[in-house]
């Protein structure tokens, strides 16, 4: 079983991390361009070959993430996979962890905040997501990934470019300035239709809430079902300007590199 210390083990470089450099930036840009026409499986295979054993996947058990888990089970089942367990996830989401274990023999590791939900809400005088969802996401998701990233050279996300204008700028492979490691997005060029076609064809487990109108599923208090004609992410932080939890926000400096 993978524990949190496995994810935080040291890496290459003088400080135990893969270091950003012009040479690395050139390498990533070249590979990203080459992989534009590659399949998600080919992109994952490249990432495993290049970065393992300091490569891991983050998943929220969405349909995209479930397809990547299915692929990794065939390509590199030893790859660490983790979930940022905020304490606010739907029971249906958490149940997928057991279904993944039963189907693939892979145990997804929960990474949890120091404070549980009861302690966290007591500290802030109630649910912080009501009045400051950005801080809640920062404390219970972003900071967790920062901890995990300290032991990795690269991580894989399951974002698609067609999900939002922000994600449309994501490279296949690029340097993640926020978490100081390489970010690989094997499904960047995939469509929602392609993802669900694979789920049906391969009988990949998925969250039953998708059958109830939930297209994008995050924490339960900040997620609702969407209605016909709405954007698939319209159910996240509904009624607010917030559209991302902070894990996948694409800043200009992410495209240019540190110090650009």
C-alpha positions as CSV (number, residue, x, y, z in Angstrom):
1,X,0.0,0.0,0.0
2,X,1.3,3.5,-0.9
3,X,1.4,5.9,2.0
4,X,1.9,9.6,2.0
5,X,5.7,9.3,2.7
6,X,6.1,7.3,-0.5
7,X,4.7,10.3,-2.4
8,X,6.9,12.7,-0.5
9,X,10.2,10.8,-1.1
10,X,13.2,12.7,-2.4
11,X,13.9,13.3,-6.1
12,X,16.7,14.3,-8.3
13,X,18.5,17.6,-8.0
14,X,20.5,19.3,-5.3
15,X,17.4,19.8,-3.1
16,X,15.8,16.5,-4.0
17,X,13.6,18.0,-6.7
18,X,13.7,18.1,-10.5
19,X,15.0,21.6,-11.2
20,X,13.5,23.9,-13.8
21,X,16.0,25.0,-16.4
22,X,16.0,26.3,-20.0
23,X,17.1,22.9,-21.1
24,X,14.2,21.2,-19.3
25,X,11.8,23.8,-20.8
26,X,13.0,23.1,-24.3
27,X,12.7,19.3,-23.7
28,X,9.2,19.7,-22.4
29,X,8.1,22.0,-25.2
30,X,9.5,19.6,-27.8
31,X,7.9,16.6,-26.3
32,X,4.6,18.4,-25.8
33,X,4.5,19.3,-29.5
34,X,5.5,15.7,-30.5
35,X,2.7,14.3,-28.3
36,X,0.0,16.5,-29.7
37,X,-1.0,13.7,-32.1
38,X,-0.3,10.9,-29.7
39,X,-3.0,8.8,-28.0
40,X,-3.6,9.2,-24.2
41,X,-2.0,5.8,-23.8
42,X,1.1,6.9,-25.7
43,X,1.4,10.0,-23.6
44,X,1.1,8.1,-20.3
45,X,3.7,5.6,-21.5
46,X,6.1,8.4,-22.3
47,X,5.5,10.0,-18.9
48,X,6.1,6.8,-17.1
49,X,9.3,6.1,-19.0
50,X,10.6,9.6,-18.5
51,X,9.7,10.3,-14.9
52,X,8.9,7.0,-13.0
53,X,9.3,6.3,-10.1
54,X,8.8,9.9,-9.4
55,X,5.6,10.2,-11.4
56,X,2.1,9.9,-9.9
57,X,-1.5,10.6,-10.9
58,X,-4.1,12.7,-9.1
59,X,-7.7,11.8,-9.4
60,X,-11.1,13.0,-8.2
61,X,-12.7,9.9,-9.7
62,X,-14.3,11.8,-12.6
63,X,-15.0,10.0,-15.9
64,X,-11.7,11.3,-17.3
65,X,-9.8,10.2,-14.2
66,X,-11.4,6.8,-14.4
67,X,-10.3,6.3,-18.0
68,X,-6.7,7.2,-17.0
69,X,-6.8,4.7,-14.1
70,X,-8.0,2.1,-16.6
71,X,-5.0,2.9,-18.9
72,X,-2.5,3.0,-16.1
73,X,-3.7,-0.4,-14.9
74,X,-2.6,-1.8,-18.3
75,X,0.5,0.4,-18.9
76,X,2.1,0.9,-15.4
77,X,-0.1,-0.4,-12.6
78,X,2.6,0.4,-10.1
79,X,2.1,4.2,-10.6
80,X,1.0,5.9,-7.4
81,X,-2.5,7.3,-7.7
82,X,-3.9,9.7,-5.0
83,X,-7.0,11.5,-4.2
84,X,-7.2,14.8,-2.3
85,X,-9.8,13.8,0.3
86,X,-11.2,17.1,1.5
87,X,-13.8,15.6,3.8
88,X,-16.5,17.1,1.6
89,X,-16.6,14.6,-1.2
90,X,-19.8,12.8,-2.1
91,X,-20.2,9.2,-0.7
92,X,-20.6,8.0,-4.3
93,X,-17.2,9.5,-5.1
94,X,-15.5,7.8,-2.2
95,X,-17.1,4.4,-3.1
96,X,-15.3,4.5,-6.4
97,X,-12.0,4.0,-4.6
98,X,-13.2,0.5,-3.5
99,X,-14.5,-0.2,-7.1
100,X,-11.1,0.7,-8.4
101,X,-9.4,-1.6,-6.0
102,X,-11.8,-4.5,-6.8
103,X,-11.5,-4.0,-10.6
104,X,-7.8,-3.2,-11.0
105,X,-6.1,-4.2,-7.7
106,X,-5.0,-0.5,-7.3
107,X,-5.4,1.2,-4.0
108,X,-5.8,4.9,-4.5
109,X,-4.2,6.8,-1.6
110,X,-6.2,9.4,0.3
111,X,-4.3,12.6,1.1
112,X,-6.1,14.4,3.8
113,X,-5.8,17.9,5.5
114,X,-4.4,18.1,9.0
115,X,-7.8,19.2,10.3
116,X,-10.9,17.1,9.7
117,X,-14.1,18.9,8.6
118,X,-15.4,19.3,12.2
119,X,-12.1,20.8,13.4
120,X,-11.8,23.0,10.3
121,X,-15.3,24.4,10.6
122,X,-14.9,25.0,14.4
123,X,-11.7,26.9,13.6
124,X,-13.5,29.2,11.1
125,X,-16.8,29.5,12.9
126,X,-18.7,27.4,10.4
127,X,-18.4,26.1,6.8
128,X,-15.8,28.3,5.2
129,X,-16.9,27.3,1.7
130,X,-20.1,29.5,2.2
131,X,-18.2,32.8,2.5
132,X,-14.7,32.1,1.2
133,X,-14.6,29.1,-1.1
134,X,-11.2,30.1,-2.5
135,X,-9.6,29.8,0.9
136,X,-11.4,26.5,1.5
137,X,-10.1,25.0,-1.7
138,X,-6.6,26.4,-0.9
139,X,-6.6,24.8,2.5
140,X,-8.2,21.5,1.7
141,X,-6.9,20.8,-1.9
142,X,-4.1,23.1,-3.1
143,X,-2.0,22.8,0.0
144,X,-2.3,19.0,0.0
145,X,-1.0,18.8,-3.6
146,X,1.9,21.1,-2.6
147,X,2.8,18.6,0.0
148,X,2.6,15.6,-2.4
149,X,4.4,17.5,-5.1
150,X,7.5,17.7,-2.9
151,X,8.2,14.1,-3.6
152,X,7.5,14.1,-7.3
153,X,9.1,15.1,-10.6
154,X,5.8,14.9,-12.6
155,X,2.1,14.4,-12.1
156,X,-0.7,13.5,-14.4
157,X,-4.0,15.3,-14.4
158,X,-7.2,14.3,-16.3
159,X,-8.2,17.8,-17.7
160,X,-9.5,18.3,-21.2
161,X,-9.0,21.4,-23.2
162,X,-12.6,21.6,-24.2
163,X,-13.8,21.9,-20.6
164,X,-13.1,25.6,-20.2
165,X,-11.4,28.6,-21.7
166,X,-8.7,28.3,-19.0
167,X,-8.0,24.7,-19.6
168,X,-7.9,25.3,-23.4
169,X,-4.4,26.7,-23.0
170,X,-3.0,23.6,-21.2
171,X,-0.1,21.9,-23.0
172,X,0.2,18.2,-23.2
173,X,3.4,18.4,-21.1
174,X,4.6,21.6,-19.3
175,X,6.2,23.0,-16.2
176,X,3.7,23.6,-13.4
177,X,4.9,26.8,-11.7
178,X,2.4,26.5,-8.9
179,X,3.6,23.1,-7.8
180,X,7.1,23.2,-9.2
181,X,7.1,20.0,-11.2
182,X,6.1,18.7,-14.6
183,X,2.4,18.4,-15.4
184,X,1.2,15.9,-18.0
185,X,-2.3,16.0,-19.4
186,X,-2.9,12.9,-21.5
187,X,-6.5,13.7,-22.2
188,X,-6.0,17.4,-23.2
189,X,-7.1,16.7,-26.8
190,X,-9.8,14.2,-25.9
191,X,-13.5,15.2,-26.0
192,X,-16.2,14.3,-23.5
193,X,-17.7,12.0,-26.2
194,X,-14.5,10.1,-26.6
195,X,-14.1,9.7,-22.8
196,X,-17.6,8.3,-22.4
197,X,-17.2,6.0,-25.5
198,X,-14.2,4.4,-23.8
199,X,-16.1,4.1,-20.5
200,X,-18.9,2.3,-22.2
201,X,-16.7,0.1,-24.4
202,X,-14.4,-1.0,-21.6
203,X,-17.1,-1.0,-18.9
204,X,-15.0,1.3,-16.7
205,X,-16.6,2.1,-13.3
206,X,-18.0,5.6,-13.0
207,X,-19.8,7.8,-10.5
208,X,-23.5,7.1,-10.6
209,X,-24.2,10.8,-9.9
210,X,-23.4,11.3,-13.6
211,X,-26.6,9.5,-14.4
212,X,-28.4,12.1,-12.2
213,X,-27.4,15.2,-14.1
214,X,-24.0,15.8,-12.3
215,X,-21.5,16.4,-15.1
216,X,-18.6,17.7,-13.1
217,X,-18.3,16.5,-9.6
218,X,-16.3,18.1,-6.8
219,X,-17.0,18.6,-3.1
220,X,-20.7,18.0,-2.3
221,X,-21.5,21.5,-0.9
222,X,-20.2,23.2,-4.0
223,X,-21.6,20.9,-6.7
224,X,-25.0,20.7,-8.2
225,X,-26.6,18.9,-11.1
226,X,-26.7,20.9,-14.4
227,X,-29.7,21.4,-16.6
228,X,-29.9,20.9,-20.4
229,X,-27.9,23.5,-22.3
230,X,-25.6,24.5,-19.4
231,X,-21.9,24.2,-19.6
232,X,-20.7,20.9,-18.0
233,X,-18.9,22.8,-15.3
234,X,-21.8,25.1,-14.5
235,X,-22.7,23.0,-11.5
236,X,-19.4,23.8,-9.8
237,X,-19.5,26.8,-7.3
238,X,-22.8,27.8,-8.9
239,X,-23.8,31.4,-8.7
240,X,-20.2,32.5,-8.1
241,X,-17.4,33.8,-10.3
242,X,-15.2,30.9,-9.2
243,X,-14.7,28.2,-11.8
244,X,-11.6,26.4,-10.7
245,X,-10.4,25.0,-7.3
246,X,-6.9,26.2,-8.0
247,X,-5.2,22.9,-9.0
248,X,-5.6,23.5,-12.8
249,X,-5.6,27.3,-13.2
250,X,-3.4,28.1,-16.2
251,X,-1.4,31.3,-15.6
252,X,0.6,33.0,-18.3
253,X,3.8,32.2,-16.4
254,X,2.9,28.5,-16.7
255,X,3.2,28.8,-20.4
256,X,6.4,30.8,-20.3
257,X,8.2,29.3,-17.4
258,X,9.5,30.7,-14.1
259,X,11.0,34.2,-14.3
260,X,9.5,34.9,-17.8
